[in-house]
């Protein structure tokens, strides 16, 4: 079972992610907005994130529009952030060429 990260661990883990990831004010979710040129690219990315989520059995909240996808990770079972949120965020980042 996942354990809830403390503030110091959250900050350390957040610094290891792409700079576009942000921590919400309650420190219980991390989010990033990904921008694309068109709907097809957005959906292709979203489906790739869904595959990662299925493999890790850890499912983010996603808001999808024509050319953006907002992804938010948290661990509901701990009412906050766990290491798995940062593992999945890192895997998501690998989908995008920086």
N, C-alpha and C positions, 0 to 999 in steps of 0.2 A: 504494500500500500504506500502511496505517495505521502510525503510529509510536507507540511507548510514551511516555506522558506522564511527566514527572518529578514529584516530590512537590509542588513549588511550584505547578506547573500544575494538578495534581489539586485542590489546596486552593482555588485560585482558581476553577476550574470548579465545584467542589462548592458554593461560596458563591453561585453564580448559580442553583442549582436550588432547588426547594421545600425547606424545612427538614426535611422528613420523609425525605429521601434521606440515607443514611449510607454511610460508607466502611468496608469490612471491615478487620480488623486487619492484614492483609497488604498493604493498599492495591492489591489487584488486582481488586476488584469494588465496584460501588456497588449499593445495594438500597433499595427502598421497599416498604412494605406499604400497600395500598389497601383500605379497608373499604367495604362496601356493605350495603344493607338486605336483599338476598335473592340467590338463586342466579342469577336471570335478569339482574340488573344486573351481577353479577360476570362472567358469561359474555359479556355484551354488551361490557363493558370489555375483557376478554381478547381477544375477536375484533378489537376496534379496535386493540389493541396488536399483534396478529399482522399486521394490515394494514400498520401503520407498519413493522414489522420486515421485511416482505416488500418494501416500497417502498425501504427503505434497505439491504436485503440484510445485515441485522445483527440477529441473533436472540437475544433474552434468554432466560435461564432463568426459568420461571414456575412457581410453586406455587399451585394453585387449590384453594380450599375453598368451602364453601357461600356465605360472605359476605366472603371476603378473597382478594386476589391479591397474592402477593409476587413482585416483579420484581427480577431481578438482571442487571446488565449488566457485561460484560467483553469484551475482545478477545482471543480465544484465540490468534490468530496472533502477538501480541506478548507473550503471557503477562502481561497486565496491562490497564491502562486506556488508551484512546486517545480522541481528540476525538470520534469517532463514538459512543462510549458516552454522552457528555454531550449530544450532539445528539439521540440517541434518547430519553434521559431527559427532555429538555426537551419533545420532541414528545409523550411520554407524559403529562407534566404538563398539557399543553394539553387533554387529553381530559376533565379534571376541572375543574369550576368551583370556584374557591377562595373 
